[in-house]
Amino acid sequence: MTTAEDEETSTGQEAPEDAGPGEESRGAADPFDRDVLPTPKGASPALLRSLLAPRRRRVWLTAVLLLLQQAAVQAGPLLVAYAIDRAVPAFRDGEHGPLIAVGAGYLGCALASGALQYAFIRSSARVNQDVLLDLRGRIFRHAQVLSVDFHERYTSGRLISRATTDVESLRELLNEGLDELLGVALSVVYISATLLYLDWGLGAAAMLSFWPLYLLIRSFQRRSMRVYRKRSTAIASVIVTFAETMNGIRPVQAFRRERVNDARFGELNHRHERVNGDAILEMARYVVSSRLVANAAVAAIVLWGVYRVASGGLALGVLAAAALYLRRLYDPIDRLGMFLNSYQSAAASLEKIAGLLAQRPSVPEPADPVPLPPRPSKAPGREVAFDGVRFAYRTGGEVLPRFDLTLPAGQTVAVVGATGAGKSTLAKLLARFYDPTDGRVLLDGVDLRALATPELRRGVVMVTQEAFLFSGTVADNIVIGRPDAGRAEIERAAKAIGAHDFIAALPDGYDTDVRKRGGRISAGQRQLVAFARALLADPSVLILDEATSSLDIPGERAVQRAMGTVLHGRTAVVIAHRLSTVEIADRVLVMADGRIVEDGAPDELIAGEGRFAALHQAWRDSLV
């Protein structure tokens, strides 16, 4: 389940406290450089094979249909040669059969070609759509499996680009280019073989003329591949900037960022335009050069054929058929260029998709999951222990030096401290959004890394600073806590939290659509819905990360009343900036530089002269 914290980080807006190295923290000067993920050697072909493997039979059927269709198409010039050299002279001698047979054969080939092409298009379209459907699903499923640290480094805009723009490039190749390539390849094979059969000299000359064309194609491939890699990255940067701006439209307008954003977007847009222009120029160079070589080859071969006909060394029908075949041989060269254009674009896109799908979660599933020990129905939560834990983000220094902490089952612990003290990192380790660099986080003595994700998520639930609501009804957002819950259980959880009255007052009650990110209801109401969701999930350990920091006083009081209900009977870790939240805690931990500097009951620490006492006094003074 995506949290609001994840969403904010992934779209490039302000990240929460010690959220780790996001896009900005990496310090890359060029936004294009941040789009590239390492792609293992052979990953792109392997991905393509895995997509086609389940459809192997239909792929073979499609190939057979194309073979037959090309055979029907390429029979035409052979019939023309036979008509000129055999059927027409026989007709002059009063024998009509051969000419009638040629006409019937030509008509039959035309009808067969049309029918086979129709069958081929239907079959290939089915394969193509199944492949694209599978690929989009893989990207979506894999993106959800990847760990939080990946999403903090690789923005949601780039993921959107992978699933839309890059998949669209593959669609263009599969739907419009692949049949063109196969048709051209089969044409070359059929025509070369037929020319060699008709006259080995003409056939050999035609095949030799392909050498300069092959060199042109290789040169075009190398140059255009570089261009299309840049183009794929450029459009991703445009999408990222657009997504960031729209997701942060309120701060954009509040801080008058429109002109700055417009300038940045304009620069990226112009860069995309320049890369597109480079692609068009490469295509133009190829088309002009290939036409020049092809026309010169046809002219030379036909002139040589005319000389041989005039000298009696070649039949006129064979020359006519050869001329038709040569035109068919070289005409597709332009279309081959269009295919290569689509291919290079698709290859760059496939490379990026393969790079994304090759990423492995930094928080992997255990090979042999261990179940949590059974918990009595009225047991107050589970024991949590941090055993020799150390943690550092990938591109930063150590956030938590050696860290040992035990939270007895059923205890509510408030964690306070200055920004950057390590409070949110502690919460993320307990929720297993990250694994410790060293040491273990234990739940009733079981290492979190040994728990299957579904069991971990049933046992440990986090409610973040901004409760994220999905588009859909209020009931839909509450039932996320336990998908098999009925309406009565949903309403019971909402009543226990104190959310029922405001939900019932909405236009459609629990069936009211909260719209994008829950924008139809207030921040405090969204937080109450999140608490109802957590209560319905009934976890043994609950983490509240700054759950009241963005609320006004009435909203904070409503949420605090709800917290009393949702925390009852379970182990709880409450990350708090507002010290009013601490009042419900059994124990307070004060953190500084990744260490616990004070630990005790709230009243005990307030009565002392340490950091918490000073923080509490400053908070009381602020209320006067």
C-alpha positions in Angstrom: 0.0 0.0 0.0 1.5 3.3 -1.0 1.6 5.9 1.7 1.4 9.6 1.3 5.0 9.8 2.4 6.0 7.6 -0.5 3.9 9.6 -2.9 5.4 12.9 -1.9 9.0 11.6 -2.3 8.3 9.9 -5.6 6.9 13.0 -7.2 9.8 15.2 -6.2 8.0 17.3 -3.6 9.2 17.9 -0.1 10.3 14.6 1.5 9.5 13.8 5.1 12.2 13.9 7.8 15.2 11.7 7.2 13.4 10.1 4.3 16.7 9.1 2.8 18.3 10.0 -0.5 15.7 11.1 -3.0 16.2 12.6 -6.4 17.5 15.9 -5.1 19.9 14.4 -2.6 21.7 12.5 -5.3 22.9 15.8 -6.7 22.8 14.9 -10.4 23.1 18.1 -12.4 21.5 16.7 -15.5 18.0 15.3 -15.1 18.5 13.1 -18.1 21.3 11.2 -16.3 18.9 10.2 -13.6 16.6 8.3 -16.0 19.1 5.5 -16.7 19.0 2.2 -14.8 21.7 -0.4 -15.3 20.5 -3.1 -17.7 22.2 -6.5 -17.3 23.7 -7.9 -20.5 21.1 -9.8 -22.5 18.2 -8.5 -20.4 16.3 -7.0 -23.3 16.3 -10.2 -25.5 15.5 -12.3 -22.4 12.5 -10.1 -21.6 11.2 -10.4 -25.2 11.6 -14.1 -25.1 9.7 -14.4 -21.9 6.9 -12.3 -23.3 6.6 -14.5 -26.4 7.1 -17.9 -24.8 3.5 -18.3 -23.5 2.3 -17.5 -27.1 4.7 -19.8 -28.9 2.0 -21.6 -30.9 0.3 -18.5 -32.1 3.7 -17.0 -33.0 4.5 -20.0 -35.2 1.0 -19.9 -36.8 1.6 -16.2 -37.6 5.0 -17.0 -39.1 3.5 -19.8 -41.3 0.7 -17.5 -42.5 3.3 -14.9 -43.5 5.4 -17.4 -45.4 2.4 -18.6 -47.4 1.3 -15.0 -48.0 4.7 -14.0 -49.3 4.9 -17.1 -51.5 1.5 -16.1 -53.1 2.7 -12.5 -53.6 6.1 -13.4 -55.1 4.6 -15.8 -57.6 3.3 -13.0 -59.8 6.5 -12.1 -61.8 7.1 -15.8 -62.4 3.7 -16.0 -64.0 4.5 -12.9 -66.1 7.8 -14.5 -67.3 5.9 -17.7 -68.2 3.2 -15.7 -70.0 5.7 -13.7 -72.1 8.0 -16.6 -73.0 5.5 -19.5 -73.3 1.8 -18.6 -73.0 1.8 -15.7 -75.6 3.6 -17.6 -78.3 1.3 -20.6 -77.7 -1.7 -18.3 -77.9 -0.4 -17.1 -81.3 -0.3 -20.7 -82.4 -4.0 -21.1 -81.4 -3.3 -22.8 -78.0 -5.3 -20.9 -75.4 -4.8 -23.1 -72.4 -1.4 -21.7 -71.1 -2.6 -18.1 -71.2 -5.9 -19.0 -69.4 -3.9 -20.9 -66.8 -1.6 -17.9 -66.2 -4.7 -15.6 -65.8 -6.3 -18.1 -63.4 -3.0 -18.5 -61.5 -2.5 -14.8 -61.1 -6.1 -14.3 -59.9 -5.7 -17.2 -57.5 -2.5 -15.8 -56.1 -4.1 -12.4 -55.6 -7.1 -13.9 -53.7 -4.9 -16.2 -51.6 -2.5 -13.3 -50.8 -5.4 -11.2 -49.6 -7.0 -13.9 -47.5 -3.6 -15.0 -46.0 -2.7 -11.3 -45.2 -6.0 -10.9 -43.4 -5.4 -14.0 -41.3 -1.8 -12.9 -40.6 -2.9 -9.4 -39.4 -5.5 -11.0 -37.1 -3.1 -13.5 -35.7 -0.2 -11.0 -35.2 -2.5 -8.4 -33.7 -3.6 -10.9 -31.1 0.0 -11.7 -30.2 0.9 -8.1 -30.1 -1.9 -7.0 -27.8 -1.3 -9.9 -25.5 2.4 -9.1 -25.2 1.7 -5.4 -24.5 -1.0 -6.3 -21.9 1.4 -8.6 -20.2 4.3 -6.1 -20.3 2.2 -3.2 -18.8 1.0 -5.6 -16.0 4.6 -6.7 -15.3 5.7 -3.1 -15.0 2.9 -2.2 -12.6 3.3 -5.3 -10.5 7.0 -5.0 -10.3 6.9 -1.3 -9.4 4.7 -2.1 -6.4 7.1 -4.9 -5.3 10.2 -2.6 -5.4 11.2 -1.3 -2.0 10.6 2.2 -0.8 14.3 3.3 -1.3 13.9 2.6 -5.0 10.9 4.9 -5.2 12.7 7.6 -3.3 15.4 7.5 -6.0 13.4 6.9 -9.1 10.4 9.2 -9.5 6.9 8.1 -10.3 7.0 10.2 -13.5 9.7 8.0 -14.9 7.7 4.9 -13.9 4.8 6.4 -15.8 7.0 7.0 -18.8 8.1 3.3 -18.8 4.5 2.1 -18.7 3.2 4.6 -21.3 5.7 6.2 -23.7 8.1 3.2 -23.8 5.3 0.6 -24.1 3.8 2.8 -26.8 7.1 2.6 -28.7 6.9 -1.2 -28.6 3.3 -1.1 -29.7 4.3 0.9 -32.8 7.0 -1.6 -33.6 4.8 -4.7 -33.1 1.7 -3.4 -34.8 3.3 -1.5 -37.7 6.9 -2.5 -38.0 7.4 -6.1 -37.3 5.3 -7.5 -40.1 7.1 -5.0 -42.4 10.5 -6.4 -41.3 9.4 -10.0 -41.8 7.8 -9.2 -45.1 11.0 -7.5 -46.3 13.2 -10.3 -45.0 11.0 -13.0 -46.7 10.9 -10.9 -49.9 14.7 -10.8 -50.0 14.9 -14.6 -49.5 12.2 -15.4 -52.0 13.3 -12.9 -54.7 17.0 -13.8 -54.4 16.2 -17.5 -54.7 13.9 -16.9 -57.6 16.4 -14.6 -59.5 19.1 -17.2 -59.1 16.6 -19.8 -60.5 15.7 -17.6 -63.4 19.3 -16.6 -64.2 22.2 -17.0 -61.9 24.0 -14.0 -63.3 21.1 -11.6 -62.5 20.6 -13.2 -59.1 24.3 -12.8 -58.2 24.3 -9.2 -59.3 21.2 -8.4 -57.2 22.8 -10.1 -54.2 26.1 -8.2 -54.6 24.2 -4.9 -54.6 23.0 -5.6 -51.1 26.5 -5.1 -49.7 26.5 -1.3 -49.8 22.9 -1.3 -48.6 23.9 -3.5 -45.6 26.7 -1.0 -44.8 24.2 1.8 -44.9 21.7 0.0 -42.6 24.5 -0.8 -40.1 25.6 2.8 -40.0 22.1 4.0 -39.6 21.5 1.6 -36.8 24.5 2.7 -34.8 23.7 6.4 -35.1 20.0 6.2 -34.6 20.3 4.0 -31.5 22.2 6.8 -29.7 19.5 9.3 -30.8 16.6 7.2 -29.6 18.2 6.5 -26.2 18.4 10.2 -25.8 14.8 10.7 -27.0 13.4 8.1 -24.6 15.1 9.9 -21.7 14.0 13.3 -22.9 10.3 12.5 -23.0 10.6 10.8 -19.6 12.1 14.1 -18.2 9.2 16.1 -19.7 6.7 13.7 -18.1 8.5 13.9 -14.7 8.5 17.7 -14.7 4.8 17.8 -15.7 3.8 15.3 -13.0 5.8 17.1 -10.3 4.3 20.4 -11.2 0.7 19.1 -11.2 1.2 17.1 -8.0 2.6 20.2 -6.3 0.2 22.8 -7.9 -0.7 24.3 -4.5 2.9 25.2 -3.5 3.6 26.2 -7.1 0.8 28.8 -7.0 1.4 29.8 -3.4 5.1 30.6 -4.0 4.7 31.9 -7.6 6.8 29.2 -9.2 4.9 29.3 -12.5 7.6 31.3 -14.4 10.5 29.2 -13.0 8.6 25.9 -13.8 7.7 27.2 -17.2 11.3 28.0 -18.0 12.5 24.6 -16.8 9.7 22.8 -18.7 10.5 24.9 -21.8 14.2 23.9 -21.7 13.3 20.2 -21.4 10.7 20.5 -24.1 13.2 22.2 -26.5 15.7 19.5 -25.7 13.1 16.8 -26.6 12.4 18.7 -29.8 16.1 18.8 -30.7 16.5 15.1 -30.1 13.4 14.4 -32.3 15.0 16.6 -35.0 18.1 14.6 -34.9 16.1 11.4 -35.3 14.4 12.9 -38.4 17.7 13.9 -39.9 19.1 10.4 -39.4 16.1 9.0 -41.2 16.4 11.5 -44.0 20.1 10.6 -44.6 19.3 6.9 -44.7 16.3 7.3 -47.1 18.3 9.4 -49.6 21.4 7.2 -49.5 19.4 3.9 -49.8 17.3 5.2 -52.7 20.5 6.3 -54.5 22.1 2.9 -54.1 18.9 1.0 -55.0 18.2 3.1 -58.1 21.8 2.8 -59.3 21.7 -1.0 -58.8 18.4 -1.5 -60.6 19.6 0.7 -63.5 22.9 -1.2 -63.9 21.3 -4.7 -63.7 18.5 -3.8 -66.1 20.9 -2.3 -68.6 23.0 -5.4 -68.4 19.9 -7.6 -68.9 18.9 -5.5 -72.0 22.3 -6.1 -73.5 22.0 -9.8 -72.9 18.5 -9.9 -74.4 19.7 -8.0 -77.5 22.6 -10.4 -77.8 20.3 -13.5 -77.5 21.8 -14.6 -74.1 18.6 -13.9 -72.1 14.9 -14.4 -72.7 12.7 -11.3 -72.7 10.2 -12.8 -70.2 13.1 -13.5 -67.8 14.3 -9.9 -68.0 10.7 -8.6 -67.5 10.3 -10.8 -64.4 13.8 -9.8 -63.2 12.9 -6.1 -63.5 9.7 -6.6 -61.5 11.5 -8.6 -58.9 14.2 -6.0 -58.6 11.7 -3.2 -58.1 10.0 -5.4 -55.4 13.4 -6.1 -53.9 14.4 -2.4 -53.5 11.1 -0.7 -53.0 10.8 -2.0 -49.4 14.2 -0.4 -48.5 12.5 2.8 -47.6 9.9 0.9 -45.5 12.8 -1.0 -44.0 14.2 2.4 -42.9 10.9 3.2 -41.3 11.0 -0.1 -39.5 14.5 0.5 -38.3 13.3 3.9 -37.1 10.6 2.2 -35.0 13.0 -0.6 -34.0 15.6 1.8 -32.6 13.0 3.6 -30.7 11.5 0.4 -29.4 15.0 -1.1 -28.6 15.8 2.0 -26.5 12.5 1.7 -24.7 12.8 -2.1 -24.2 16.3 -1.5 -22.8 14.9 0.9 -20.2 11.9 -1.4 -19.3 14.3 -4.3 -19.0 16.5 -2.2 -16.7 13.5 -1.4 -14.5 12.3 -5.0 -14.4 15.8 -6.2 -13.6 15.8 -4.1 -10.3 15.5 -6.3 -7.3 13.8 -5.2 -4.1 16.3 -4.2 -1.4 13.8 -5.7 1.1 13.5 -9.2 -0.3 11.0 -11.9 0.5 12.5 -14.6 2.8 13.3 -17.9 1.1 11.9 -19.8 4.0 9.4 -17.7 5.9 9.0 -18.2 9.6 5.5 -17.7 11.2 5.0 -15.5 14.1 4.3 -17.4 17.4 0.6 -17.6 18.2 -0.8 -14.7 20.1 -3.7 -15.1 22.6 -6.8 -13.2 21.5 -6.6 -10.6 24.3 -2.8 -10.3 24.3 -1.6 -6.7 24.3 0.4 -6.6 21.1 3.8 -8.1 20.6 7.3 -7.3 21.9 9.6 -5.3 19.6 13.4 -5.3 19.9 16.2 -3.6 18.0 19.2 -5.8 18.5 22.5 -4.2 17.6 20.9 -2.3 14.7 23.0 0.0 12.5 21.6 1.8 9.4 22.9 4.1 6.7 21.2 5.2 3.5 22.9 4.4 0.2 24.3 7.8 -0.5 24.5 9.2 3.0 26.4 8.7 6.2 25.3 6.4 9.1 21.9 7.5 10.5 21.7 5.0 13.3 24.9 4.0 15.0 24.7 0.8 17.1 21.1 0.9 18.4 19.6 -1.4 21.1 16.0 -1.0 22.2 13.3 -3.3 23.6 9.6 -2.3 23.6 7.5 -4.6 25.8 4.2 -5.9 24.4 1.3 -3.5 24.8 3.5 -0.5 25.6 2.9 2.9 23.9 6.2 4.6 23.2 6.5 8.2 22.1 9.7 9.1 20.2 10.7 12.8 20.1 13.8 14.7 19.0 15.0 17.3 16.6 14.6 17.0 12.8 17.1 14.5 11.5 17.5 12.7 14.9 16.5 9.4 13.3 12.9 9.1 14.5 11.3 8.3 11.1 14.2 6.0 10.2 13.4 4.0 13.3 9.8 3.8 12.2 10.7 2.7 8.7 13.0 -0.1 10.0 10.2 -1.4 12.2 7.7 -1.3 9.3 10.5 -3.0 7.2 10.5 -0.4 4.5 14.3 -0.7 4.9 16.5 -3.5 6.3 19.2 -2.6 8.8 22.7 -2.3 7.6 23.7 -4.5 10.5 21.8 -6.1 13.4 18.2 -7.3 13.7 14.7 -5.9 14.2 12.7 -8.6 16.1 8.9 -9.1 16.6 8.3 -11.5 19.4 11.8 -12.8 18.9 11.4 -13.3 15.1 13.6 -11.3 12.7 11.5 -9.2 10.4 13.5 -10.4 7.5 12.3 -14.0 8.2 8.6 -13.0 8.0 6.6 -13.2 4.8 5.4 -9.8 3.7 1.6 -10.5 4.2 2.2 -11.7 7.7 4.4 -8.7 8.5 1.8 -6.3 7.1 -0.9 -7.9 9.2 1.2 -7.6 12.3 2.7 -4.1 11.8 0.8 -1.1 10.3 2.0 2.5 9.9 -0.2 5.6 9.7 1.7 8.5 8.2 1.7 12.3 8.6 -0.6 12.8 5.6 -3.1 9.9 5.4 -3.2 8.8 1.8 -6.7 8.1 0.4 -7.2 6.5 -3.0 -9.8 7.6 -5.4 -13.0 5.8 -4.5 -15.5 5.7 -1.6 -14.9 6.2 2.1 -15.8 2.6 2.6 -13.3 1.5 -0.1 -10.5 3.4 1.8 -11.4 1.9 5.2 -11.7 -1.6 4.0 -8.1 -1.6 2.7 -7.3 -2.4 6.3 -9.0 -5.8 5.9 -10.4 -6.5 2.4 -12.7 -9.3 3.6 -14.5 -7.0 6.1 -18.3 -6.3 5.7 -20.1 -3.0 5.8 -21.1 -3.6 9.5 -17.4 -4.0 10.5 -16.4 -0.9 8.5 -19.0 1.2 10.3 -18.1 -0.3 13.7 -14.5 0.7 13.2 -15.5 4.2 12.1 -17.7 4.6 15.1 -15.0 3.5 17.5 -12.7 6.1 16.0 -15.3 8.8 16.1 -15.5 9.2 12.3 -19.0 7.9 11.8 -20.8 11.2 12.3 -18.9 13.2 9.7 -19.0 10.2 7.2 -22.8 9.9 7.6 -23.1 13.6 6.9 -21.4 13.3 3.5 -23.7 13.3 0.5 -23.6 9.5 0.0 -22.3 8.5 3.4 -19.8 5.7 3.3 -20.4 5.5 -0.5 -19.2 9.1 -1.0 -16.3 9.3 -3.5 -13.4 11.1 -1.8 -11.8 11.9 -5.2 -8.1 12.3 -5.9 -6.0 11.9 -2.7 -9.1 12.3 -0.6 -9.4 16.0 -1.6 -13.1 16.1 -0.9 -12.6 15.9 2.9 -10.4 17.8 5.3 -6.9 16.7 6.6 -8.3 15.8 10.0 -11.1 13.7 8.5 -8.6 11.9 6.2 -6.6 11.1 9.3 -9.7 9.7 11.0 -10.4 7.5 8.0 -6.8 6.3 8.2 -7.2 5.4 11.9 -10.4 3.5 11.1 -8.5 1.6 8.4 -5.8 0.8 11.0 -8.3 -0.3 13.6 -10.0 -2.5 11.1 -6.7 -4.1 10.2 -6.2 -4.9 14.0 -2.4 -5.1 13.9 -0.4 -6.1 17.0 2.1 -3.2 16.4 1.0 0.3 15.2 3.3 3.0 14.1 2.1 6.6 14.0 4.5 8.9 12.2 3.8 12.5 12.9 0.1 11.7 12.8 -1.1 15.1 14.1 1.6 17.5 12.9 -0.4 18.8 10.0 -3.7 19.3 11.8 -5.3 22.3 13.4 -6.2 22.2 17.2 -9.8 20.9 16.7 -8.6 18.3 14.2 -5.7 17.3 16.5 -8.0 16.8 19.4 -10.4 14.6 17.4 -7.4 12.5 16.2 -6.0 12.2 19.7 -9.3 10.9 20.9 -9.2 8.4 18.0 -5.6 7.5 18.9 -6.7 6.4 22.4 -9.0 3.9 20.8 -6.7 2.6 18.1 -3.7 2.2 20.4 -5.5 0.3 23.1 -4.4 -3.3 23.4 -1.4 -3.1 21.0 2.2 -2.1 21.0 2.6 1.4 19.6 5.4 3.7 18.4 4.3 7.3 18.1 6.7 9.6 16.3 5.8 13.1 17.7 6.7 16.7 17.0 3.7 18.1 19.0 4.3 17.2 22.6 0.5 17.1 23.2 0.7 13.7 21.5 3.1 12.4 24.1 0.5 12.6 26.9 -1.0 9.3 25.8 2.4 7.5 25.9 3.6 5.1 28.7 7.2 5.8 27.8 9.2 8.6 26.0 12.4 8.2 24.0 14.4 11.3 23.2 16.6 10.8 20.2 19.6 12.8 19.0 22.1 11.9 16.2 20.6 8.4 15.9 20.9 7.6 19.6 18.5 7.5 22.6 19.7 10.2 25.0 16.7 10.0 27.4 14.3 7.2 28.2 11.6 7.2 30.8 7.9 7.8 31.7 6.6 11.2 30.6 6.1 12.6 34.2 9.5 11.3 35.2 11.3 13.1 32.4 9.2 16.3 32.8 10.2 16.4 36.4 13.9 16.1 35.5 16.3 18.7 34.0 17.1 16.9 30.7 16.2 17.6 27.0 12.6 16.5 27.3 12.0 18.7 30.3 13.3 21.7 28.3 11.2 20.7 25.2 8.1 20.3 27.4 8.6 23.7 29.1 9.1 25.4 25.7 5.9 23.8 24.5 4.0 24.9 27.5 5.3 28.5 27.1 4.1 28.4 23.5 0.6 27.8 24.6 0.4 30.9 26.8 
